[in-house]
Amino acid sequence: MFKLLRNLTIIGSVIIFIAAFGRLRYVESVNNSTNTVVQDSSIVDHGDIVLTVSASGPIHAAQELPLVFLDTGKVAHLDVHEGQYVLQGQTLAALDTRAQQDALANAALALKGEQLAVNALTAAPRTVDLDAARAALSAAQTGLSAANVGYDPVRVQLAQVQVDLAKNQAWQSQLRRDQAAAGGGSNPLSQLDSLISQLPPSQRDQVRNAVTAALGLGGTFIPSAQDAEIQVHSSAYDVQIAQSELKQAQSAHADQGSIGAAQVAVVEAQTAFDQLTSGADPKTIQIAQARIDAAQAAVALTQYTLSHGTLIAPFRGVVTQLNLTVGEPAPLDKAALTLVDNSSYYVDIPVDELDVSKLSPGQTVALTFDALPNATIRGSVTRVADTALNVGGVVTYAVRITIDPTDQPIRAGMSATSTITVASLRDVIRVRNRFVRLDRKTGAASVIVQKPDSTFKEIVVTLGLRNETYSEVKSGLAPGDVVVTLPRDTNLLGL
C-alpha cells in the first residue's frame, strides 16, 4: 500500500512538473507576442506597378510669334482686332506704301521697255523697216556724193589735153613765123599776102585758104611776117589760158568736214541696214539681255520693299497684344502684334539626370493643372534634350511634352505637372516599399513577416520593378502574407 502511494506521488509530481513547464513556456510565448510592438503592417497583394517621372513647367502655345514691320510709315489700314482668329496668309495690317507702289510701276515700265528692245533685236525685220533702211542708206550715199563735188578727175584730164593742144598750136605759129622771116619777098605769094594782109583780120584766113585752094598749091600758106608774129602771140596766150584752167582743175577740192559727216552717215545707215538683214550681233544681244536682268532685279527689289509695309499671317492663330492705330506711325521698339497658334500646346520640363535615362519619345504623360484642379489631360514625350543645364549645381535635361487635343480651357502660361509613365506591370505580386529592408553591403532585400501564430520572421525576397510606392516581388512572398515594421531595438527570434 505504501509502495503504491509512493509511486502515485512520484507520478503526480512528474505530471505537475510537466504541466508547470508547459505553462511556463506558454506564458513566455504569450508574453513575447503581446510585448512586441508592431509599428506598421501591410498585406502582400496582386496589383499594377507603374514607374513614373514627374516635373512641372508652364504651358506654351505651338507657335507664338511677334510680328513687326520691316519698313517705317503710318498705318494705312488695320484688318484685325485683338483676340480675332485669323487664317494663314491673311492680311493683318499695312502701312501707307504709295511711294513704293509708284516705284514698282516705274520699274515695271522700264522692264517692259528693255524687253521690247530685245524683241526688236531678235525679231525678223519687217518690209517697211527694210524699205526705210534702204532709203536712209541711199540718202546718205547721195549726201556723200554731193559733199565730194569740187575735184573732178575728168575735168583735170580735159584741161591737160587743152594745154597740150594750145602748146602744139603755139609751136606751129612759131614755125610759120620762122618760115615767113626766112622767105622774105622771094615767095611768089608774098605780094598776094601783102594785099590779103590789108583786109580785115576776120577775112584774112578765109581769103588765103580760098586762094591756096584755087591755085592748087596744096601747101601751107605762109603768112606775112606781121601776121605770123600776131599768131605767135595769140597762141602763147591760148597756152596760158589752158594752163590756168588746168591749174584751177587740179587745185579744186571739197569741204572735208562735210565729207566726214557724210561718210559717218553712210556707215550708220549701212550698219542699220545690215542689222536688219542679218540680225544684231551676239554682243549687242548680250548687252540688251543684261539690261533686262538689271530691270528685273529692280522690279524684285521694289516688290520686296513694298512687302515690308504689309503684315501677313504666317500661320493660323489668334491675334494678341495689338499695338497699332490707323493713321499713327508703326512702333519701332516693340511688336506691332503677336500671333499665337492655339491649335496645340506643349510643356518643357526639367528632368533630373538620374531619371532622364528612363525617358524616350513616345512615352505617355498625364498632366494636371493648378488652374484646373479636376482636369487630367494626356500627352506624350516628343523630345529629350541631348545637352544638360546646370543650375546651382543641379543637373537637369529639358524634356518637351506635347499635349493631346482637349476641350479643357487650357491657356499658354498655365502651370502643369507632368507625370511620365516610363514602365508598367500588370497584376504582379507587390509589397509596399516602406516594409522592404536593404542591406547596404550586399544589396539584399528582406521583409519581416508575421506568422499565423503571431510570431515574426525575416524573409529574404527578390524584387523587380519599383516605383515610389510599390516593389514587384519575384520570390519570397505570396499574396496574403502580412509584412510588418518593428522597433529598431527589437531582437525577437534572432532579429
C-alpha positions as CSV (number, residue, x, y, z in Angstrom):
1,M,0.0,0.0,0.0
2,F,2.8,2.3,1.0
3,K,4.7,1.5,-2.2
4,L,1.6,2.2,-4.3
5,L,1.1,5.5,-2.7
6,R,4.8,6.4,-3.2
7,N,4.5,5.6,-6.9
8,L,1.4,7.7,-7.3
9,T,3.1,10.5,-5.5
10,I,6.0,10.4,-7.9
11,I,3.8,10.2,-11.0
12,G,1.7,13.1,-9.7
13,S,4.9,15.1,-9.1
14,V,6.0,14.4,-12.7
15,I,2.7,15.4,-14.1
16,I,2.7,18.6,-12.1
17,F,6.2,19.4,-13.3
18,I,5.3,18.8,-16.9
19,A,2.2,20.9,-16.5
20,A,4.2,23.7,-14.8
21,F,6.9,23.6,-17.5
22,G,4.3,23.7,-20.3
23,R,2.5,26.6,-18.6
24,L,5.8,28.5,-18.3
25,R,6.6,28.1,-22.0
26,Y,3.1,29.2,-22.9
27,V,3.3,32.2,-20.7
28,E,6.7,33.1,-22.2
29,S,5.3,32.7,-25.7
30,V,2.3,34.8,-24.9
31,N,4.5,37.4,-23.2
32,N,6.7,37.6,-26.3
33,S,3.8,38.0,-28.6
34,T,2.0,40.6,-26.6
35,N,5.0,42.6,-25.6
36,T,6.3,43.2,-29.2
37,V,5.1,46.5,-30.6
38,V,4.2,46.3,-34.4
39,Q,4.6,49.8,-35.8
40,D,3.0,49.2,-39.2
41,S,1.7,46.3,-41.2
42,S,0.5,45.6,-44.7
43,I,-0.8,42.7,-46.7
44,V,1.1,41.5,-49.8
45,D,-1.3,41.6,-52.8
46,H,-1.7,41.5,-56.6
47,G,-1.8,44.8,-58.5
48,D,-0.2,47.1,-61.0
49,I,3.1,48.9,-60.7
50,V,3.6,52.0,-62.8
51,L,7.0,53.7,-62.9
52,T,6.8,57.5,-63.5
53,V,8.9,60.6,-63.6
54,S,7.3,63.9,-62.6
55,A,8.2,67.5,-63.1
56,S,6.4,70.9,-63.6
57,G,6.6,73.7,-66.1
58,P,4.5,76.3,-67.9
59,I,2.3,75.7,-71.0
60,H,3.5,77.1,-74.3
61,A,1.4,77.5,-77.5
62,A,2.6,75.5,-80.5
63,Q,3.7,78.8,-82.1
64,E,3.9,82.3,-80.7
65,L,5.4,84.9,-83.0
66,P,5.7,88.7,-82.6
67,L,5.2,90.4,-86.0
68,V,7.0,93.7,-86.9
69,F,7.0,95.9,-89.9
70,L,10.3,96.0,-91.7
71,D,9.6,99.5,-93.0
72,T,8.6,102.7,-91.4
73,G,5.5,104.7,-92.0
74,K,2.0,105.4,-90.9
75,V,-0.6,102.6,-90.6
76,A,-2.9,102.8,-93.6
77,H,-5.4,100.1,-92.5
78,L,-5.8,97.6,-89.7
79,D,-7.8,94.5,-90.7
80,V,-7.9,92.6,-87.4
81,H,-8.7,93.2,-83.7
82,E,-7.2,91.7,-80.6
83,G,-8.5,88.1,-79.9
84,Q,-9.5,87.6,-83.5
85,Y,-8.8,84.2,-85.1
86,V,-7.0,84.5,-88.5
87,L,-6.0,82.1,-91.3
88,Q,-2.6,81.6,-92.8
89,G,-1.9,84.2,-95.5
90,Q,-4.5,86.6,-94.3
91,T,-3.5,90.3,-94.4
92,L,-3.4,91.7,-90.8
93,A,-2.3,95.4,-91.3
94,A,-0.5,97.6,-93.8
95,L,1.4,100.9,-94.0
96,D,1.0,103.7,-96.5
97,T,3.0,102.4,-99.4
98,R,2.0,104.7,-102.2
99,A,5.6,105.8,-102.9
100,Q,6.7,102.2,-103.1
101,Q,3.9,101.4,-105.4
102,D,4.9,104.2,-107.8
103,A,8.5,103.0,-107.7
104,L,7.2,99.5,-108.6
105,A,5.2,100.8,-111.5
106,N,8.2,102.7,-112.9
107,A,10.4,99.7,-112.6
108,A,7.8,97.5,-114.4
109,L,7.6,100.0,-117.3
110,A,11.4,100.1,-117.5
111,L,11.5,96.3,-117.7
112,K,8.8,96.3,-120.4
113,G,10.9,98.8,-122.4
114,E,14.0,96.6,-122.2
115,Q,12.0,93.5,-123.2
116,L,10.7,95.4,-126.3
117,A,14.3,96.4,-127.2
118,V,15.4,92.7,-127.1
119,N,12.4,91.7,-129.1
120,A,13.3,94.2,-131.7
121,L,16.9,92.9,-131.9
122,T,15.9,89.3,-132.3
123,A,12.7,89.6,-134.4
124,A,12.7,89.2,-138.2
125,P,12.8,92.6,-140.0
126,R,9.5,94.0,-141.4
127,T,9.3,95.0,-145.0
128,V,8.5,98.6,-144.1
129,D,11.7,98.7,-141.9
130,L,13.8,97.3,-144.7
131,D,12.4,99.9,-147.2
132,A,13.1,102.6,-144.7
133,A,16.7,101.4,-144.1
134,R,17.3,101.3,-147.9
135,A,16.0,104.8,-148.3
136,A,18.2,106.0,-145.5
137,L,21.3,104.4,-147.0
138,S,20.6,105.8,-150.4
139,A,20.1,109.3,-148.9
140,A,23.4,109.0,-147.1
141,Q,25.2,107.9,-150.2
142,T,23.7,110.8,-152.1
143,G,24.8,113.2,-149.4
144,L,28.4,111.9,-149.6
145,S,28.4,112.3,-153.4
146,A,27.3,115.9,-153.0
147,A,30.0,116.6,-150.4
148,N,32.6,115.3,-152.8
149,V,31.7,117.9,-155.6
150,G,34.8,120.2,-156.5
151,Y,37.6,117.9,-157.6
152,D,36.8,116.2,-160.9
153,P,39.5,113.9,-162.4
154,V,37.8,114.1,-165.9
155,R,38.0,117.8,-165.8
156,V,41.6,117.7,-165.0
157,Q,42.3,115.3,-167.9
158,L,40.4,117.6,-170.4
159,A,42.3,120.6,-169.2
160,Q,45.6,118.8,-169.7
161,V,44.6,117.9,-173.3
162,Q,43.7,121.6,-173.9
163,V,47.1,122.6,-172.6
164,D,48.8,120.1,-175.0
165,L,46.7,121.4,-178.0
166,A,47.5,125.0,-177.1
167,K,51.2,124.3,-176.9
168,N,51.1,122.4,-180.3
169,Q,49.3,125.4,-181.9
170,A,51.9,127.8,-180.4
171,W,54.7,125.7,-181.8
172,Q,53.1,125.7,-185.3
173,S,52.7,129.5,-185.1
174,Q,56.3,129.9,-184.2
175,L,57.2,127.6,-187.2
176,R,55.2,129.7,-189.6
177,R,56.7,132.9,-188.2
178,D,60.2,131.5,-188.7
179,Q,59.3,130.4,-192.3
180,A,58.0,133.9,-193.1
181,A,61.1,135.5,-191.8
182,A,63.3,133.2,-193.7
183,G,61.5,133.5,-197.1
184,G,61.2,137.3,-197.2
185,G,59.9,138.7,-200.6
186,S,61.1,135.9,-202.8
187,N,58.0,133.9,-202.1
188,P,55.6,134.3,-205.2
189,L,52.7,134.7,-202.8
190,S,54.3,137.3,-200.7
191,Q,52.8,140.1,-202.7
192,L,49.4,138.5,-202.6
193,D,49.8,138.0,-199.0
194,S,50.6,141.7,-198.6
195,L,47.4,142.5,-200.3
196,I,45.5,140.0,-198.2
197,S,47.0,141.4,-195.0
198,Q,45.4,144.7,-195.8
199,L,42.0,143.0,-195.5
200,P,40.2,143.0,-192.1
201,P,41.5,140.3,-189.8
202,S,38.3,138.3,-189.8
203,Q,38.6,137.8,-193.6
204,R,42.3,137.1,-194.0
205,D,42.3,133.4,-193.3
206,Q,39.3,132.7,-195.4
207,V,40.8,134.6,-198.4
208,R,44.2,132.9,-198.0
209,N,42.6,129.4,-197.9
210,A,40.4,130.2,-200.9
211,V,43.4,131.4,-202.9
212,T,45.5,128.5,-202.0
213,A,42.8,126.1,-203.0
214,A,42.1,127.9,-206.3
215,L,45.8,127.9,-207.2
216,G,46.1,124.2,-206.3
217,L,49.2,125.0,-204.3
218,G,48.4,122.2,-201.8
219,G,50.9,123.7,-199.3
220,T,50.9,125.7,-196.3
221,F,50.1,129.3,-196.9
222,I,53.0,131.3,-195.4
223,P,51.6,134.4,-193.8
224,S,53.4,137.6,-193.7
225,A,55.9,138.3,-191.0
226,Q,53.5,140.6,-189.2
227,D,50.6,138.1,-189.3
228,A,53.0,135.3,-188.2
229,E,54.1,137.3,-185.2
230,I,50.5,138.1,-184.2
231,Q,49.7,134.3,-184.4
232,V,52.6,133.5,-182.2
233,H,51.4,135.9,-179.5
234,S,47.9,134.6,-179.9
235,S,49.0,131.0,-179.5
236,A,51.1,131.9,-176.4
237,Y,48.1,133.5,-174.9
238,D,46.0,130.4,-175.6
239,V,48.6,128.2,-173.8
240,Q,48.5,130.5,-170.8
241,I,44.7,130.2,-170.7
242,A,44.8,126.4,-171.0
243,Q,47.5,126.1,-168.3
244,S,45.4,128.4,-166.0
245,E,42.4,126.2,-166.5
246,L,44.5,123.0,-165.8
247,K,45.8,124.6,-162.6
248,Q,42.3,125.5,-161.4
249,A,41.0,122.0,-162.1
250,Q,43.9,120.5,-160.2
251,S,43.6,122.8,-157.2
252,A,39.8,122.3,-156.8
253,H,38.8,120.5,-153.5
254,A,35.7,119.6,-151.4
255,D,34.7,120.6,-147.8
256,Q,36.4,117.9,-145.7
257,G,34.1,118.4,-142.7
258,S,31.1,117.8,-144.9
259,I,32.7,114.7,-146.4
260,G,33.4,113.2,-142.9
261,A,29.9,113.8,-141.7
262,A,28.5,112.3,-144.9
263,Q,30.8,109.2,-144.5
264,V,29.6,108.7,-140.9
265,A,26.0,108.9,-142.1
266,V,26.7,106.3,-144.7
267,V,28.3,104.0,-142.2
268,E,25.5,104.3,-139.8
269,A,22.9,103.7,-142.5
270,Q,24.8,100.7,-143.8
271,T,25.1,99.3,-140.2
272,A,21.4,99.7,-139.6
273,F,20.6,98.0,-142.9
274,D,23.0,95.2,-142.1
275,Q,21.4,94.7,-138.7
276,L,18.0,94.4,-140.2
277,T,19.1,91.9,-142.8
278,S,21.5,89.8,-140.7
279,G,20.3,90.5,-137.2
280,A,22.0,92.0,-134.2
281,D,25.5,90.8,-133.2
282,P,25.7,88.5,-130.2
283,K,27.4,91.1,-128.0
284,T,24.6,93.6,-128.6
285,I,22.0,91.0,-127.7
286,Q,24.0,90.1,-124.5
287,I,24.1,93.7,-123.5
288,A,20.4,94.1,-124.1
289,Q,19.7,90.9,-122.1
290,A,21.9,92.2,-119.2
291,R,19.8,95.4,-119.2
292,I,16.7,93.2,-118.9
293,D,18.2,91.3,-115.9
294,A,19.0,94.6,-114.3
295,A,15.4,95.8,-114.8
296,Q,14.1,92.5,-113.4
297,A,16.3,92.9,-110.3
298,A,14.9,96.5,-109.9
299,V,11.4,95.2,-110.0
300,A,12.1,92.4,-107.5
301,L,13.8,94.9,-105.2
302,T,10.9,97.3,-105.2
303,Q,8.4,94.4,-104.7
304,Y,10.5,93.3,-101.7
305,T,10.5,96.8,-100.3
306,L,6.8,97.1,-100.9
307,S,6.2,93.8,-99.0
308,H,7.8,95.3,-95.9
309,G,4.8,97.5,-95.5
310,T,2.3,94.7,-95.1
311,L,1.9,92.1,-92.3
312,I,0.7,88.7,-93.4
313,A,-0.2,85.9,-91.1
314,P,2.5,83.2,-91.4
315,F,0.2,80.6,-89.7
316,R,-3.4,80.4,-88.4
317,G,-4.0,81.5,-84.9
318,V,-5.2,84.2,-82.5
319,V,-4.1,87.9,-82.6
320,T,-2.8,89.1,-79.2
321,Q,-1.0,92.2,-78.0
322,L,-2.2,94.5,-80.8
323,N,-0.1,97.7,-80.8
324,L,-1.3,99.5,-83.9
325,T,-3.5,102.6,-84.6
326,V,-4.7,103.7,-88.0
327,G,-3.1,107.0,-89.0
328,E,-0.3,106.6,-86.5
329,P,3.3,105.5,-87.1
330,A,4.0,101.8,-86.6
331,P,6.0,101.1,-83.4
332,L,9.7,100.6,-83.8
333,D,10.6,99.4,-80.2
334,K,8.0,96.6,-79.9
335,A,6.0,94.2,-81.9
336,A,3.1,95.5,-84.0
337,L,1.1,92.5,-82.9
338,T,1.6,88.9,-81.6
339,L,0.1,85.9,-83.3
340,V,-0.4,82.7,-81.3
341,D,-1.2,79.3,-82.8
342,N,-3.5,77.8,-80.2
343,S,-4.2,74.6,-82.2
344,S,-1.8,72.7,-79.9
345,Y,0.3,73.3,-76.7
346,Y,3.4,71.9,-75.2
347,V,5.3,71.9,-71.9
348,D,9.0,71.9,-71.4
349,I,10.0,70.4,-68.0
350,P,13.4,69.9,-66.4
351,V,14.2,66.3,-65.5
352,D,16.9,65.2,-63.1
353,E,20.0,63.5,-64.5
354,L,19.1,60.4,-62.5
355,D,15.8,60.0,-64.3
356,V,16.5,61.3,-67.8
357,S,17.9,57.9,-69.0
358,K,14.4,56.4,-68.4
359,L,12.7,58.8,-70.8
360,S,12.3,58.4,-74.6
361,P,10.0,60.0,-77.2
362,G,6.5,58.4,-77.4
363,Q,6.1,57.7,-73.7
364,T,2.6,58.7,-72.3
365,V,2.2,61.6,-69.9
366,A,-0.6,62.6,-67.5
367,L,-0.8,66.4,-66.9
368,T,-2.6,68.2,-64.1
369,F,-3.0,71.9,-63.7
370,D,-3.2,74.3,-60.8
371,A,-5.8,76.3,-62.6
372,L,-7.9,73.2,-63.4
373,P,-7.8,71.1,-60.3
374,N,-10.3,68.5,-61.6
375,A,-8.8,68.0,-65.0
376,T,-6.2,65.5,-66.1
377,I,-5.1,65.7,-69.7
378,R,-3.0,63.2,-71.7
379,G,0.1,64.0,-73.7
380,S,3.3,62.3,-74.9
381,V,7.1,62.9,-74.8
382,T,8.2,64.4,-78.1
383,R,11.8,65.5,-77.4
384,V,14.5,64.8,-74.8
385,A,17.5,67.2,-74.9
386,D,21.0,65.9,-75.5
387,T,22.7,68.6,-73.5
388,A,22.3,69.4,-69.8
389,L,21.5,72.5,-67.9
390,N,23.4,73.1,-64.7
391,V,21.6,75.5,-62.3
392,G,23.0,75.9,-58.8
393,G,24.8,72.5,-59.1
394,V,21.7,70.7,-60.1
395,V,22.0,69.0,-63.5
396,T,18.8,68.7,-65.5
397,Y,17.7,68.0,-69.0
398,A,14.9,69.7,-70.9
399,V,12.1,67.3,-71.9
400,R,9.3,68.5,-74.2
401,I,5.8,67.1,-73.8
402,T,3.1,67.7,-76.5
403,I,-0.4,68.0,-75.1
404,D,-3.1,66.0,-76.8
405,P,-6.1,67.9,-78.2
406,T,-8.6,68.6,-75.4
407,D,-11.8,70.5,-74.7
408,Q,-10.4,71.8,-71.4
409,P,-9.9,75.6,-71.3
410,I,-6.1,75.5,-71.1
411,R,-4.1,78.6,-71.9
412,A,-0.5,79.5,-72.6
413,G,1.3,80.3,-69.3
414,M,-0.6,77.9,-67.1
415,S,1.5,75.7,-64.7
416,A,1.3,72.0,-65.4
417,T,2.6,69.0,-63.5
418,S,3.6,66.2,-65.9
419,T,3.8,62.6,-64.8
420,I,5.6,60.5,-67.4
421,T,5.0,56.7,-67.5
422,V,8.3,55.1,-68.1
423,A,7.4,51.5,-67.3
424,S,4.3,49.5,-66.1
425,L,3.5,46.0,-64.9
426,R,0.0,44.5,-64.7
427,D,-1.3,42.1,-61.9
428,V,2.0,41.3,-60.2
429,I,2.8,40.4,-56.6
430,R,3.7,43.6,-54.9
431,V,4.8,44.9,-51.5
432,R,5.0,48.5,-50.2
433,N,8.4,50.0,-50.3
434,R,8.4,51.0,-46.6
435,F,8.4,47.4,-45.5
436,V,11.5,46.5,-47.5
437,R,14.9,46.4,-45.8
438,L,18.0,46.7,-48.0
439,D,21.4,45.5,-46.9
440,R,23.8,48.3,-47.9
441,K,26.7,45.9,-48.1
442,T,25.2,43.1,-50.0
443,G,22.2,44.8,-51.6
444,A,20.0,42.0,-50.5
445,A,16.4,42.8,-49.8
446,S,14.3,41.4,-46.9
447,V,11.0,41.9,-45.1
448,I,9.6,40.9,-41.7
449,V,6.6,38.5,-42.0
450,Q,4.1,37.9,-39.1
451,K,3.2,34.2,-38.9
452,P,-0.3,33.0,-38.2
453,D,0.8,32.2,-34.6
454,S,1.7,35.8,-34.2
455,T,5.4,35.2,-34.4
456,F,7.7,37.1,-36.7
457,K,10.3,36.0,-39.2
458,E,12.7,37.9,-41.5
459,I,12.5,36.6,-45.1
460,V,14.9,37.5,-48.0
461,V,13.0,38.5,-51.1
462,T,13.8,39.1,-54.8
463,L,12.4,42.3,-56.1
464,G,11.7,43.6,-59.7
465,L,10.3,46.9,-60.8
466,R,10.0,49.6,-58.2
467,N,8.1,52.9,-58.2
468,E,7.5,55.5,-55.4
469,T,5.1,53.2,-53.6
470,Y,5.4,49.5,-54.5
471,S,8.1,47.0,-55.4
472,E,7.5,43.9,-57.6
473,V,8.1,40.7,-55.6
474,K,9.5,37.9,-57.8
475,S,10.2,35.4,-55.0
476,G,9.9,35.1,-51.2
477,L,6.4,36.3,-50.6
478,A,2.9,35.2,-51.6
479,P,-0.3,37.2,-51.8
480,G,-1.9,37.4,-48.3
481,D,1.4,37.5,-46.4
482,V,1.5,40.1,-43.6
483,V,4.6,42.2,-43.5
484,V,5.3,44.5,-40.6
485,T,7.8,47.0,-39.3
486,L,9.1,46.6,-35.7
487,P,11.1,48.9,-33.5
488,R,14.8,49.2,-34.2
489,D,15.8,47.6,-30.9
490,T,13.7,44.5,-31.3
491,N,15.7,41.3,-31.0
492,L,13.0,38.8,-31.4
493,L,13.8,35.4,-32.8
494,G,17.3,36.5,-33.5
495,L,16.2,39.6,-35.4
